[in-house]
Amino acid sequence: MKTQNKSLFQKELLKEAFAQSFLKLNPATLFRNPIMFTVEIGTAVMLCVCLWILTGEQSQGSFVYNFTVFIILLFTLLFANFAEAIAEARGKAQADSLRKTREETPAKKIFPIGEMYVDELQIVPSSSLAKGDIFICEAGDTIPTDGEIIEGLATIDESAITGESAPVIREAGGDKSSVTGGTKVLSDKIKVKVTTEPGESFLDKMIALVEGASRQKTPNEIALTILLAGFTLVFIIVCVTLKPFADYANITITIASFISLFVCLIPTTIGGLLSAIGIAGMDRALRANVITKSGKAVETAGDIDVLLLDKTGTITIGNRKATHFYPTTGVSESEFIKASILSSLADETPEGKSIIELAGKEASKNLSVKGATLIKFTAETRSSGVNLPDGTKIRKGAYDSIRKLSEYAGHTFPKDTAEKVTEISSNGGTPLVVSENDKVLGVIELQDIIKPGIQERFERLRKMGVKTVMVTGDNPLTAKFIAEKAGVDDFIAEAKPEDKMNYIKEEQMRGKLVAMMGDGTNDAPALAQADVGVAMNSGTQAAKEAGNMVDLDNDPTKLIEIVEIGKQLLMTRGTLTTFSIANDVAKYFAIIPALFITAIPALQGLNIMHLHSPESAILSAVIFNAIVIPFLIPLALKGVTYKPIGASALLRRNLLYYGLGGIIVPFIGIKIIDIIVTFFI
């Protein structure tokens, strides 16, 4: 998806948000936010008081004063609505660009006759395709909906979805078989089976998510809302009990004073920004080209304790290269190289191709696997190879896998090859053992290149309190070498798909939250089990359905960025809550003395702000209470700058900046506003 970094205050977004600010005044909409709903009730009461004064009522003060309070409270609501509306407008702008991608596309559907599919095509609209249907796409066609390639290979332009201009290859079988509606076939021909019902495609889900239609409050957001609602209830009781107290002290307190005190004491700042913070968190993930299925996923990412990372592509460059052939004693180099080539002719991985490249064109010139049975690599067997027509079985794979095959067949694993495997592994290489009819011929050395800068990223995660775990199919010696060199905290060697699942369950039983990334069908169970499961967009449909996030860039290191986005969301919410509650202290010192200082001179000690009059004090407090919301909107949407420091240091920093700052800023702001207000009353 093309994620344009639009300005927060772009003209079109402002117009949309401005209109929505008024529409959101609907009580049915505001009822979802108990804090702002009580402010709306107070605003409605002030409107009634203004109308009452127009009928001749004298006890509530002047019409101008009461109407001013009403207008300020109305603007408090509008500013809070604007914060949420501007966040939603940014999402809707993304949705509009996605809708252009989802335009009606003709599909070349294959219609079945009995049990067989024939190549008689019929052009149908993409909206008529149902799950299980099969269609064909050729060069120049736009893929009509999501599906799995069941036949063929094609180069596909996914820039409409990912924003990445470089084309990608998708093919039947394996973990690169998934295609997305709205992308374009650049070359070749593929047969695709539809995997979604109409209206439930990946693009449809993306549009619903970025529009906020599917956004639900996260558990932490609900808990904070309940806490803030509790504060609001406490202050309702406080304000109600002030009436008999004032009567006893023979003090007249107007309705405007009661409502102003109540609105200033409840946490309106965070109440007005809470929804915007949640929406902005999903928006930041979206701008990182990550689609989240819920706000909870982003929030959970910020609480992650353990991060499972695949070695290949995340910690290392990804394309291991063959560097040496080491035949065992009694096997000639040419014989070993020949077997290595034959075992790799069906291997489409970069490693397999590098073996043929290392052997040289001359060595593979007259070799053929015509009529042979190709054995593809699987995560379970951790080996691949070929069964030749004459009955010869050649296998190439992980040391432990080939050793088991060899020993099961009654052969002794060569001592020199075992020593060479240990040497390669100790130096951070990956040994691939080759056998013929289960008899070991030798070992091929592959070398990994660790990504530059990855150590610094792991150090950042360590400072956040996140444990990193490398998952690899390599043997323990190789895994240990790379883990130490990369700076990860732990590793899982010779890993099978079920090992990931077991590790996740073990950590969760200890009360830890676990995140992982995957792209294959065999990753789906672990993705579903993980608290944060990030599937690659190029992966299988099963993986994308199992995870609660999808990375459009197919970048294995994106998981680290997702954790930082989650941390930033939690920090932003926490710091603004601290600032909002700290604000109440200054507003308390502004309004309480103004209401009672005349009748109770002892309260003079609280009058540290020395405001001009009770009326100016109340107006200054409610004006500050209103204008602080728009001033904090950019911070709520962009997020607080996150630095990977310890939890205690982070707490001290936030209390200093936003706790102490939340007390000092209102004192200064209310005093300045009071000086200005004095000129008008």
N, C-alpha and C positions, 0 to 999 in steps of 0.2 A: 504494500500500500504506500502511496506517495504521501509521506508525512511532512507536510510543509510546516515550518516553524513560524506560524503566523504570530504577529504582535498580539499581546493580550487585549489591546484596545484598538483593534482595527475597526474601521468605520462600520462595516456591515455587521460585525459582531456586536458593536455597541447599540446599533439600532434594534437588532433582534432582542438583545438583553433588556433594553429600556422598555420595549413593549411587554415583554414577559414579566417584568417587575410589577406592572400594574395588574396583569392577569393573575399573578400568584397571590394577590390580596384576597382572593376567594377563600373564605374560611375553611371550605372543604379541603383546600390544598394546604393551608397553613396548619391545619389540625395535626398533620404529621410531625410538626415541630412544636412541642408543647411550650417551649420558652417564647418563641415568637408569636404563638397563638395567644398567650396571655397578654403580650404587648398589644396585639390587635384588639383584644377586649378592652384594654385600657384606653386605646386610641378611640374606640367607638364610644366609650363612656365620656371622654373629653369632648367629643362632637356633641353628645347629648347635653353636656354642661354648657357648651357655647350656645346651643339653641335655647336652653333654659334661661341663660342670662339675657338673651334677646327678648324674652317675655317679661323682663323687669326684675328678675332675681338679683339681689344686691350682695348676698352673703358670700359669694364665691369669687369676689374680686372683679377686675375689669374684663371686658370681652376681649380686648387686645391681648392681654396677658394669657388668658385661657386658650384663645385661638392660636397663639404662638406655641404654647405647649402641645396643642393638638397637631399642628403642622410639623413640629420637630419629631413627635412620635410617629407620624405618618412617614416621614423621611427615614426614620430608623427602620421601619418595615421595608420601605422601598430599597434601601441600601442592602439589607439582608437578602431580599429577593433578587437584587441585581447580582450579588456575589454568586448565588446559585445559578442564575440565568446565564451569566457570562461563561461559567464553566460548562453548562449544557450546550450553549451556542457553539463553543469550540468543538464539542463532540459532533454536533449536527452538521457543522461545516465539513468534517471528515466524512460523515455519512453521505452527504450530497455528492462528494467525489466518488464514493463507492457505488452509488446508484447509477452513475454514468457507465460504470463497468458492468452493471447487471442488466443492461438493456437486453431486450428480447433477442435471442440468438437462434437461428435455424439449426436443427440437429439432424444428422444423417442416421436415422434410427434403423436398426435391423429388426425385421419382424419375423418371429419364429413360425415354423410350420411343423407341428407335432413336437417332437423332442429335439429337432435340429434347428439351428440358426443358419439361414442362408444369406448370401450376399445380395439380396434384393433390398435396396434401400428406399426409404421414403423420407422426404423432408418434412419434419414436424417442428412446431415451436418448442423452444426449450422448456417452457412452462408445463408442457404435457408429459415430460419425461418423469417416470416413476422409478422408485428403487427396484433394481433388478433388471431394468431395461439395458440394452446394449446399443451403442452407437459408434460410428467411425469418424475419425478426424484426420484430415490430410493437411499438407502444407498450406498455410494461409487461412485455415479454419480457426474460429474462436471456439474454445471448448465450452459447450452449453451449460454444463453443471458438474458438480463434483463426482469423481469416480475413481476406479482402480483400473489401470491398464491390464488387460488380460492377454493381449497379443501385440507384439511390435515394440518399437523404440522410436522416440522422437525428440527433437530439440524444441524446447518450449520457452516462449517469452513470458515471464511471470511479473514483468515490471508493473502491470496494472494493479497487482496485489501487493507486491513486496517493495516496489520502488527501485529494485535492482535491475539495471539495464542488461547485464550479462545473461545470455540464455543458459538454460539448464537442460540436462538430459534426463528424461524419464523413460522407464522401460518396465516391461512385464516381469513379475517375480522380484524378490528381494525387497529392500526397504525404500526404493525410489520409484514405486509404482503409482503413487497417489497423484492425481491431477485436480486442479481447482477450476471451477467455472469462472469464465471471464478472462482466462489466460489464452495465449495464442500459440498454435503449432507453427513452427518455422520450417521444419523439414520432416520428411518421412511420413509414415502412416501408422496410426494406432487404433486398436479396438478397445473400447472402454466400457466397463460395467458401472451403471449408476449406483451410488452408495447412499443417496439421500432422497427423501421425499420432497416434492415441490414446496418451496417456502422455508426449507430447513437446511439449505446449503450453507457452506462455510461463509459465503458472502452475505447471505441473509442474516446469519447469526452475528457477523461483524457489525452490520448496520444496526441491528437491534441493540447491541452492546454499546456502541459509541453514541447512540442517541440517548442512552440511559433508560430505554424501555425495560431492560432486564436488570437494571441496577437495584439491588436490595441492600438495606443497611447491614453492615457487618456486625458480628457479635460484639466487638469492642466499641463500635459506634453506638450500638443499642445500649450497651452498659453505660457509656458516657452520657447518652441522652437521659437515661434513668437517673443517673447521679445529678445531672444538671436540673432535671425536673424536680428532684428532691430538694435541691437548693431553692428552686423557685417556690415550692410549697412552704418551706421554712420562712421565706421572706413574705409570703402571703400572710402567714400567721403573725409574723412580726408587725406588719403594717396594720392588720386588723386589731391587734392588741394595743397599738399606739392610740387608737381612738379613745378608749376609756381612760388611758393614762393622761391623754391631753385634756379630757373633760375634767379629770380630778385636779389637774394643775391649772384649770381655767384658761386653757390655751385653745384658740380657734385654729384648726388646721383645715385648709380648703381641700376639696377633692383633687384639684390639680397637684397640690403638694403631696398628697398620699400616693397618687399614681406616679408622679415623678420619682419619688423616693423608691417605690417598688421597682420601676423600670430600671433605675440606675443601680439598684442593689443586685438584681438577678443577673446571671451571666449572659447578657444579650450579645456580647461580642462573639464569643465562641458559638453561642446558639445561632447567630446569623451566618457564621462561616462554616459550620460543621458539615453541611451537605456539600458545599463547594470544595472542601478539602478532600472528601471521599471521591467526588467526581474527578477532581484534578489528579488524584493518584492514578486512576485508571487511564486518564488522558496522557500522563507522563509515560506510562507503560506503552500506550499506543504509539506515542511519538518515538519510542525506542523500537518500534515495529514488533511489539508483542501484544497479541490479542488475549485479554483475560476474560474468562467465562463468568467471573464475578469479582466484586470489589474485595471479597474475603480473601481471594487468592493473592492479591497484591499486598494486603495487610498481613497475611500469614507469612509472606516472604520476608517481611521486616522482622519477624520473630524467629526466623529459622536458626536452629542450633547446629545442624549437620548438613553438609552439602556434598552430594555424590556426583563426581565428575568423571566422565569417560576420559581415559588417557588420550586416545587418538582424536585429534582435532581440537581438543580443549587444552591439554597440557603440552602436547607435541604438535608439530606442524600438520601431521595427518598422513602424509605420504611417505611411509618408511621405504627405504631403498636397499636393495640387495647390494652388499659390498664385497663379499668373499664366498667362494665355494671351498668347503673342507671335506674331501672324501675320507671315509674311514680306511683303516689299514686293509690292504688287499683289494681295494676298489680303485680302478684308474680314474683320473680326473675326467677324461672324456666320457666314460661310462656314467659317472655321477652327474655330469652336466647334462647329458642326454636325458637321464631320468628326471632331472630337475625341470628341464624344458617341457617334457611330456606332461608332468604333473601340473604345469602352469599354463598350458595352452587353453584350458577351459576357465582359467582364473582371470576374471575381469577386474580384479582389484589392482590398485596402483602397485602393491607389493608384487603381485603375480607378474605384472608387465615388466617390473624392474628386474626380475629374475631372468626373463628372456632377453632383456636389454643387456644385462651383465654378461650373459652367455655369448652374445654376439650373433649377428645375422647368419654368419657362416655355419655356426654350430646347429642352428635350427632350420637350416635351408631345406633339408630333405626329410624332415620329420613331419608326421601327419597323425592326426587322431581320427581319421576317417573310419567309420564303422565301430568306433570305440564308444563305451559308455562313460559319460562325463560325470564325475562325482563332485557336486558343488559343496562349498564350505558351509557348515552350519555351526551355530554357537554351541550346540550340544556335543558334536563330534570333534570340533575344533581342528578339522582336517579337511583336505580336498584331494582330488586326484583323478585317475582315469583307469578304466578297465579295458585293456587292449583286446582286439579280436582273438589273439592267440591265447587268451586267458591270463596274461600277465596283469597283476594289480600293482599300480604305482600310487603311493600316497605321500602327501606332504602336509606337515602340520606341526602343532605344538609338541614340545619334547615329551611331556607326560602322556599325551594322546597316542603318539606313535610308539612310545615305549610299551604301553599297555598292549597295543596290537601285536607288537613283536614278541613280547614275552608270552602272551596268550597263545601265539602260534608255536611256542617252544623254542624260540631263538634267544640267545643271550645278547643283551645290549652292549655294543662295543665300548670298551673302557676309554679308548682315545676320543671317541665321539662324545661320551658323557663328560669327559674333562673339558673338551672344547666348548660344549654347551655351557658349563659352569663359567668358563673364562669369558665367553661372549656376554653372558648374563651379568657377570660381575662388572663388566665395562659398560653396562647400560644398553647393550644390543639385544636384539630378539633372535633367538635361534629357531630355525625351521628345519626339522629333521625329515629326510626323504627316505622312503623304504620301497623295496621292490619285492612283491609277494611276502610282505611282512618282515623282510630282512633289511636291516638298516644299511644304507649306502653312504650316508654322510650328513653333514649339516650345512645349511645356508645361513649366513649372517646378515641380518637386517639392522639398520641403524635408524634411531629416532632423533629428531631435532626438536629440542624444547623451545617453545615459543618465547621470543624475547619479551621481557617485562612481566612474565607470568608470576615470577617470584614476588614482585612488588604487590601484585593484586592479591596473592594469597596472604601476604603480610597484612594488607588492609582488612581482609576478612578475619584474620586472627585477632586483630585489634577490636573488631566488632564483636568478638566472642563466638565466631562461627568456626566450627571444626570442618576441615576439608578432607575428603576421602577420595582417593583415586581408584577407579575401577578399571581393571585391565585383564586381558586374557593371557598376558605374559606370565612367565614363571616367577616365583617369589624373589629370586636374585635380581632379575631385570627390573621388576616392579619396585623393589627396595632402592635400587640405584637411582631410578628416575624420580621416585617419590622424594628422596633426600635432595636430589639436585633441583627439583622444582619447588621444594619447600612445602609440600602438603603434609598434613598431620598424620594420616594413616592411609593404608592402601588395601585393596582386595585383589589378590593375585589369582590367576587361572579362573577368572570369574565366569560363571554361567548365569543365564537370566534369572534362575531361581535364587542365586546367591545375593543378587541385588534386593530381591523381595525379602529374603530372610534377614539381611542386614538392616533394612528399613524397619521391619517389625521389631527387631531387637532394640533398636534405638528408641522407637516409639514406646516400647514397654518401660523404658527408663525415663519416660516423660519428655523426650526430645521431639522437636519438630524437624522433619527431614524434607529436603528438596532434591530433585534429580531431573535430568534431561534425557530424553530418548527419542528414537525415530522408528524403531522396528516394531512389528507385531509382538515379538518376544519381549519387548520392553513394556507393553501395555499393562500387564498385571502390576508391575512395580510403579508405573506412572500413576495408576489408580490408587495404589496404597500410599504413596508419598503425600505429605501434606501440601507440597507444591510440586506438581508434575508438569514440566515444560516439554511439549512435543514440538518437533521440527515440522515446518510446513511441508517439507519435501518427504516427510515420513509417511507411513501407512495410515489409512483411515482409522484403523483400530487404535493406533498410538494417539492420534489427534483427539479421538473421542474419550480416551482414558485420561488424558492430562487435563488440568484446569487452566492451562495457558498454551498458546501456540506462538512460536517464534517464526516470524515471516522471513527473517534473514538466514535461517538455518545456521546460526552461529553458535557453536557449542559453548563459547565463553559468555554468552548472553546471560546465563544463569547468575553470574556474579553481579552484573548490572541490575538484574531484577531484584536481587537481595538489597542492593543499595537504594533502589526506588522504594521498596517496601519500608526500609529503615527511615527514609526521608518522609514518607507519609505519616508514620507513627510519631516521628519527631515533630513534624509540623503541627499535628493535632495536639500533642502534649504541650508544646511551647505556647501555642495560642490559647489553650485552656489555662495554663499558668498565668499568662498575661491578662486574660479576661478576669480571672478571679482576683488577681492582685489589683486590678483597676478599681474594684469595689471598695477597697480600703480608702483611696483618695476621695471617692464620691461620698463615702460615709462622712468623712471630715468636712465635706462641703455642705451637705444637706441637713444633717442632724443639728449642728449648731444653729443653722439658719431657722429651723423650725422651733427650737426650744430655748435659745439663748436669752430671749427677752424675759420669759417667765422663770427660767432657771439660770441665774447668773453664774453658777458653779461650772456650767458647760463652757465658759469662756476659755478654759484651758484647752478645749478641743478646737477652738476657732483659730487654728494655726495658719489658715489661708487668708484670714481677714478680708473676706469678700464684702462687696459694697452694701448689699441688702439681701434680705431673704429671697426676694423675687429674682434678683440677678444671680444669686447662688444656685437656685433651682434651675433657672434657664441655662446657666453656664454648664451645670452638670449634665442636663439632658442633651444639650447641643454637643458636648464632648462625647457623650455616650453614642450619639448618632454618627458623628463624622469619623470616629475611630474605625468604624467598619469599612468604609471605602478605602481608607488609608492602608488597611491590612489585606485588602483583596489581592494585590499582586503577590504578597507573601504566601497567602493561602493557595494560590494557583501555581506559583512557581515552586513552592516548597522551601523550607528552611535549609540553608547550606549544611550538608551533613559531613562531619569529619569522623573518621574511624578511630575514636578514642574509647577508653574504658567506660563502663556504665557509670561508675562513681564520678569520674571526671566530667562526663557528659551531664550528669545531674547537677553538679556544681556550676557548670557553665550556663545551663539553662536557667537555674535559679538566679544567677547573677544577672544575666542579660534580660530575661523575660519576667522573672519574679520581681527583682529589685527595680528593673526598668518599668515594669507594669505598675509599680507604685509611684515612681518619680514622674513619669510622663504625664499622668492625669493631673498631678498637683500643678505642674507647669502649665499644661493645656487649659485647665479650668480657670486658673488665675488670669491667663492672657485673655480668654473668652470673656471673663467677668469685666475686665477693663474695657473691652470693646462694647459689651452689652450696656455698660453704665452710660455710654453716650446716647443711648436710645430710650432709656426709661427714667 
